[in-house]
Amino acid sequence: MEYLKKAGKTPATGEDDTRERVDEMLKDIESGGEARARDYARSLDGWTGDVVVSAEEIARASESLPRRMKDDIAFAHEQVRTFAEAQLASLHEFETELHPGVVAGQKLIPVETAGCYIPGGRYAHIASAVMSVTTARVAGVRHVIACSPAVPDRGVHPAILHTARLAGADTILALGGVQGVASLAYGLFTGHSADILVGPGNRFVAEAKRILFGRVGIDLFAGPTEIAVIADHTADAEIVASDLVGQAEHGPDSPAWLVATSRELAERVMSRIPYYIERLGEPNRTAAAQAWRDYGEVVLAESREEAARLSDAYAPEHLEVQAEDLDWWLGRLRNYGSLFLGEETNVTYGDKSSGPNHILPTKGAARYTGGLSVAKFIKTVTWQRMNREANRAIGQTSARISRAEGMEGHARAGDDRLAKYFPGEHFDLA
């Protein structure tokens, strides 16, 4: 393994300063309520308008969009909804008899309220509205609340308003950043505290979700976006370079990694990166240039097995494979948020309209979790029922285990039932 370019920073760079600031803001908003959330919206975003977006404003926003844009949004919504419905169909409730007279089962119960964060500001993240709100609705969530940053003199981007309503949001808040996340978690402006917070965002949004986790559920740790590309000698260096830069434009802290098994391919990609950065307009060009300078990494692997091992160590949010024998890679790779096999598919397609969800784990979280799915909005709970006869086996065993643990109160709960259900019988409960 040889590094042809080593990143100067990692996805964890700057976390401590962010954590301190976000923690302070969350406590301030919790104690100050809606007034403090408005204060932060005014000071950080310059927004002084209404926080709850009215139905009339959403309708005006929808009417302002060209027909082609609305058709494209409808197409993306249909793709994501269809995939989410297939996910839902793969989940099942069941019941089974574990022992004579002992019946246990599983129920699937959607959470009551979901808070969906939709990034705004520099870019209008239309697709994030599709991914989060649509999936919550398919899962059966009763209250779906969306929030997105508002821009002075305009408010929330019209396309985001149109998309969030199309996807099924009950309420849309004109709030971004920590104040938006806090409002979702604390039930500000709606009276419905989110049971789960979902959606991508910058490092401040990601940190707010991390701090609130436990008090509420979260989908995953979704910080600045990441891309890794595995490429061999058959890959097109121009396409690889284009894909890496395409994700780097998200922001100056977006990692872009190339794992290559061909030195010639890797060096060609590195030589072409500046061209693909330069063809972008501002502010995308500067963001991509900084991201590649500080977070870009190129590694030369000796074999495809070594490349797969290294990719699993990165555990990237998005992983493209542009190499021979795609089925081998599909079977071998283990750690990624979403996998894009072959030159013909790429992160852009997955991000915008192909169907699978684009809200994915970052910062190595793909080692233990996948991306947003209907399952994230559904509690898998268990139930059990048994008749009196089943207490003969379950009661004795549970009592003996309880006493072995030193938990006499637990043991007596079994003893008392055995005495009631089987009077006069002797059981070995020591």
C-alpha positions in Angstrom: 0.0 0.0 0.0 1.4 3.4 -1.1 -0.1 6.8 -0.5 0.3 9.0 -3.7 -1.6 11.8 -1.9 -2.1 11.9 1.9 -4.9 13.9 3.4 -3.9 16.6 5.8 -7.2 16.4 7.7 -9.7 13.7 8.7 -13.5 13.8 9.0 -13.0 14.2 12.8 -10.9 17.4 12.4 -12.4 20.3 14.4 -14.9 18.3 16.3 -14.1 19.6 19.8 -14.7 23.2 19.0 -17.9 22.3 17.3 -19.2 20.2 20.2 -18.6 23.0 22.7 -20.5 25.6 20.6 -23.4 23.3 19.8 -23.9 22.1 23.3 -24.1 25.8 24.5 -26.7 26.6 21.8 -28.9 23.6 22.6 -29.0 24.4 26.3 -29.7 28.1 25.5 -32.6 27.2 23.2 -34.1 24.6 25.6 -34.2 27.2 28.4 -35.2 30.1 26.2 -37.7 28.3 24.0 -39.1 29.7 20.7 -37.8 33.2 21.4 -34.2 32.0 21.5 -34.7 29.9 18.4 -35.9 33.0 16.6 -32.9 35.0 18.0 -30.5 32.5 16.5 -32.4 32.5 13.2 -32.0 36.3 13.0 -28.4 36.4 14.1 -27.1 33.5 12.1 -29.3 33.4 9.0 -30.7 36.9 8.9 -34.3 35.6 9.0 -37.0 37.6 10.8 -40.1 36.2 9.1 -42.5 33.6 10.3 -41.0 30.3 11.4 -44.0 28.1 10.5 -44.4 28.2 6.7 -48.1 28.8 5.8 -50.0 26.7 3.3 -50.4 29.8 1.1 -46.7 30.4 1.0 -46.1 26.8 0.1 -48.7 27.1 -2.7 -47.0 30.2 -4.0 -43.6 28.5 -4.0 -45.0 25.6 -5.9 -46.6 27.8 -8.5 -43.3 29.6 -9.1 -41.5 26.5 -10.2 -41.2 25.5 -13.8 -43.1 22.5 -14.9 -40.0 20.5 -15.8 -38.6 21.0 -12.3 -41.8 19.8 -10.7 -41.9 16.8 -13.1 -38.3 15.9 -12.1 -39.2 16.2 -8.4 -42.2 13.9 -9.0 -40.0 11.3 -10.7 -37.5 11.3 -7.9 -40.3 11.1 -5.3 -41.8 8.1 -7.1 -38.4 6.3 -7.3 -37.7 6.8 -3.6 -41.3 6.0 -2.5 -41.3 2.8 -4.5 -38.0 1.7 -3.0 -39.1 2.5 0.5 -42.3 0.6 0.0 -40.2 -2.5 -1.0 -38.2 -2.0 2.2 -41.4 -1.9 4.2 -42.7 -5.1 2.5 -39.5 -6.9 3.6 -40.2 -6.3 7.3 -42.6 -8.7 9.0 -44.5 -9.2 12.2 -44.6 -12.7 13.5 -45.4 -15.0 16.4 -44.0 -18.3 17.3 -44.4 -21.0 20.0 -41.0 -21.3 21.7 -42.0 -24.0 24.2 -45.3 -25.6 24.8 -47.5 -22.8 26.1 -45.0 -20.0 25.5 -45.9 -17.8 22.6 -43.8 -14.8 21.7 -43.9 -12.4 18.8 -42.7 -9.2 17.1 -44.6 -6.1 16.3 -43.6 -3.2 14.0 -44.8 0.2 15.3 -43.9 3.5 13.6 -42.7 6.3 15.8 -45.2 9.1 16.5 -43.3 12.1 15.3 -40.3 12.5 13.0 -38.2 15.6 12.5 -36.7 15.9 9.1 -33.8 18.3 8.6 -33.4 19.5 5.0 -30.1 21.4 4.3 -30.4 24.8 2.6 -28.2 27.8 2.4 -25.5 27.4 -0.3 -27.4 24.7 -2.1 -31.1 23.8 -2.3 -31.1 20.2 -1.2 -34.3 19.2 -3.0 -33.4 15.5 -2.9 -32.9 15.5 0.9 -36.6 16.5 1.2 -37.6 13.6 -0.9 -35.4 11.1 0.9 -36.3 12.0 4.5 -40.0 13.0 4.3 -41.1 10.3 1.8 -39.4 7.5 3.8 -41.1 8.7 7.1 -44.5 8.7 5.4 -44.1 5.3 3.9 -43.1 3.9 7.3 -46.4 5.2 8.7 -45.1 8.1 11.0 -48.1 10.1 12.2 -46.5 13.5 12.4 -43.8 14.5 10.0 -42.2 17.9 10.6 -39.5 19.3 8.3 -37.2 22.3 8.8 -34.9 24.1 6.4 -32.8 27.3 6.6 -34.5 30.5 5.5 -32.7 33.1 3.4 -33.3 36.8 4.0 -36.0 38.3 1.8 -36.9 34.9 0.4 -37.4 32.3 3.1 -37.0 28.6 2.5 -36.1 27.7 -1.1 -39.4 27.3 -3.2 -38.3 23.9 -4.5 -37.7 22.6 -1.0 -41.2 23.8 0.1 -42.8 22.2 -2.9 -40.9 18.9 -2.4 -41.5 18.7 1.3 -45.2 19.2 0.9 -45.4 16.7 -2.1 -43.5 14.1 0.0 -46.0 14.5 2.9 -44.6 16.9 5.5 -47.4 18.1 7.9 -45.5 21.2 9.0 -42.4 23.0 7.5 -40.3 25.3 9.7 -38.2 28.1 8.3 -35.2 27.3 10.5 -31.8 25.8 9.9 -28.7 24.8 11.8 -28.7 24.0 15.5 -31.8 26.1 16.1 -33.7 24.0 13.6 -32.6 20.7 15.1 -33.4 22.0 18.6 -36.8 23.1 17.6 -37.6 19.7 16.2 -36.3 17.9 19.3 -38.0 20.2 21.8 -41.3 20.5 19.9 -41.1 24.2 19.4 -43.6 25.9 17.1 -45.5 22.7 16.6 -46.2 21.1 20.0 -44.9 17.8 18.7 -41.4 16.8 20.0 -39.6 14.6 17.5 -39.1 11.0 18.5 -36.4 10.7 15.9 -34.3 13.3 14.0 -33.2 12.5 10.5 -31.5 14.2 7.6 -28.0 15.3 6.6 -26.4 18.6 7.5 -23.1 20.4 8.2 -20.9 19.6 11.2 -23.1 21.8 13.5 -26.3 19.9 12.6 -24.5 16.6 12.9 -23.1 17.5 16.3 -26.5 18.7 17.5 -28.0 15.3 16.6 -25.2 13.5 18.3 -25.7 15.5 21.5 -29.4 14.9 21.5 -29.2 11.2 20.8 -30.6 9.3 23.7 -33.2 12.0 24.4 -34.4 11.4 20.9 -33.5 8.8 18.3 -31.4 9.8 15.3 -31.0 8.1 11.9 -27.2 8.1 11.9 -24.2 10.4 12.2 -24.4 12.3 8.9 -21.7 14.8 8.8 -19.9 16.3 5.7 -20.4 14.0 2.7 -17.7 11.5 1.7 -16.9 9.7 -1.5 -14.4 6.8 -2.1 -13.7 5.3 -5.5 -12.1 1.9 -6.1 -10.6 1.8 -9.6 -8.5 -0.6 -11.5 -6.7 -0.4 -14.9 -10.1 -0.6 -16.8 -11.4 2.6 -15.2 -11.7 5.8 -17.1 -9.6 8.4 -15.3 -11.7 11.3 -16.6 -14.9 9.8 -15.1 -13.2 9.0 -11.8 -11.8 12.5 -11.5 -15.2 14.0 -12.4 -16.9 11.9 -9.7 -14.4 12.8 -7.0 -14.8 16.5 -7.7 -18.5 16.2 -8.0 -18.7 15.2 -4.3 -16.0 17.6 -3.1 -18.0 20.6 -4.2 -20.3 20.0 -1.2 -17.9 21.8 1.0 -14.3 22.4 2.1 -14.5 19.6 4.6 -15.8 16.8 2.3 -13.4 13.9 2.0 -12.7 12.4 -1.4 -10.6 9.2 -1.5 -9.3 7.1 -4.4 -8.1 3.5 -3.9 -6.5 2.3 -7.1 -4.8 -0.9 -8.1 -3.1 0.8 -11.1 -0.4 3.4 -10.7 -1.0 4.8 -14.2 -4.7 5.2 -13.5 -4.1 6.9 -10.1 -1.5 9.4 -11.5 -3.8 10.2 -14.4 -6.7 10.9 -12.1 -4.5 13.2 -9.9 -3.4 15.1 -12.9 -6.9 15.7 -14.1 -8.5 16.8 -10.8 -7.4 20.4 -11.2 -9.2 20.6 -14.6 -12.5 19.3 -13.1 -12.2 21.7 -10.2 -11.5 24.7 -12.5 -14.6 24.1 -14.7 -16.9 24.7 -11.7 -18.3 28.1 -10.9 -18.0 29.8 -7.5 -18.5 29.0 -4.7 -18.3 25.4 -5.8 -14.8 25.8 -7.2 -13.3 27.0 -4.0 -15.1 24.5 -1.9 -13.9 21.6 -4.1 -10.4 22.9 -4.2 -10.1 23.2 -0.5 -11.7 19.8 0.1 -9.3 18.1 -2.3 -6.3 19.9 -0.8 -7.1 19.1 2.8 -9.2 15.9 2.6 -8.3 14.3 -0.7 -6.4 11.0 -0.6 -5.0 8.6 -3.2 -3.8 5.2 -2.3 -2.2 2.6 -4.5 -3.1 -1.0 -3.5 -1.2 -4.1 -4.6 -4.3 -6.2 -5.2 -8.0 -6.0 -5.3 -8.2 -7.8 -1.9 -5.9 -5.1 -0.4 -8.1 -2.4 -2.1 -11.2 -3.9 -0.5 -9.6 -4.1 2.9 -8.6 -0.5 2.7 -12.0 0.6 1.6 -13.6 -1.2 4.5 -11.2 0.7 6.8 -12.4 4.0 5.3 -16.1 2.8 5.6 -17.1 5.6 3.2 -20.5 7.1 3.0 -20.6 6.7 -0.8 -18.5 4.0 -2.5 -18.1 3.7 -6.2 -16.4 0.6 -7.8 -15.1 1.1 -11.3 -13.3 -2.1 -11.9 -13.6 -5.6 -13.4 -15.7 -8.4 -11.9 -18.4 -6.2 -10.1 -20.0 -9.3 -8.5 -16.8 -10.0 -6.7 -16.8 -6.6 -5.2 -20.4 -6.8 -4.3 -19.8 -10.0 -2.4 -16.5 -8.9 -0.8 -17.1 -5.3 0.4 -18.6 -4.8 3.8 -18.4 -1.2 5.1 -20.1 1.5 3.1 -23.2 3.6 3.3 -24.3 3.0 -0.3 -22.5 1.1 -3.1 -22.4 2.1 -6.7 -21.2 -0.6 -9.0 -19.8 0.2 -12.4 -19.1 3.4 -14.4 -22.7 3.5 -15.5 -24.0 4.4 -12.0 -22.6 7.1 -9.7 -23.2 9.0 -6.5 -25.0 11.8 -8.3 -27.7 9.4 -9.4 -28.1 8.0 -6.0 -28.1 11.4 -4.4 -30.9 12.7 -6.6 -33.3 10.3 -8.2 -32.3 6.6 -8.6 -34.3 5.3 -5.6 -32.2 4.1 -2.6 -31.9 6.6 0.2 -29.1 9.2 0.1 -29.0 9.9 3.9 -26.0 7.8 4.8 -23.5 7.2 7.6 -20.2 9.2 7.6 -17.1 9.3 9.8 -16.8 5.6 9.7 -20.3 4.9 11.0 -20.8 2.6 8.1 -18.9 0.0 10.1 -22.1 -0.5 12.2 -25.1 1.0 10.5 -26.6 1.5 7.1 -28.4 4.5 5.7 -31.9 5.9 6.3 -34.6 3.4 5.6 -38.2 2.8 6.7 -36.8 0.6 9.5 -35.3 3.7 11.1 -38.8 5.0 11.7 -40.2 1.7 13.0 -39.8 0.3 16.5 -39.3 -3.5 16.4 -41.0 -4.5 19.7 -41.6 -7.9 21.2 -44.5 -9.5 23.1 -45.1 -12.8 24.9 -47.9 -14.8 26.4 -47.8 -18.1 28.2 -50.3 -20.4 29.9 -50.1 -21.8 33.4 -48.6 -25.1 32.4 -45.7 -23.3 30.7 -44.8 -21.9 34.2 -43.5 -25.3 35.2 -40.4 -25.0 33.0 -40.1 -21.2 32.7 -40.8 -20.5 36.4 -38.3 -23.0 37.8 -35.6 -22.1 35.3 -36.0 -18.3 35.8 -36.1 -18.7 39.6 -32.8 -20.7 39.7 -31.1 -18.3 37.3 -32.3 -15.3 39.4 -30.9 -16.9 42.6 -27.6 -17.6 40.9 -27.4 -13.9 40.1 -28.3 -13.0 43.6 -31.6 -11.5 42.6 -34.0 -13.0 45.2 -36.9 -10.7 44.4 -36.9 -11.9 40.8 -36.8 -15.5 42.0 -39.7 -15.0 44.4 -41.9 -13.7 41.5 -41.5 -17.1 39.9 -41.9 -19.0 43.2 -45.2 -17.3 43.9 -46.7 -18.2 40.6 -45.6 -21.8 40.9 -47.1 -22.0 44.4 -50.4 -20.5 43.1 -50.7 -22.5 39.9 -49.4 -25.9 41.3 -50.4 -26.0 45.0 -48.8 -28.9 46.9 -46.2 -29.6 44.2 -42.5 -29.5 45.0 -40.0 -27.7 42.7 -36.3 -27.5 42.8 -35.8 -23.7 43.1 -32.4 -23.4 44.8 
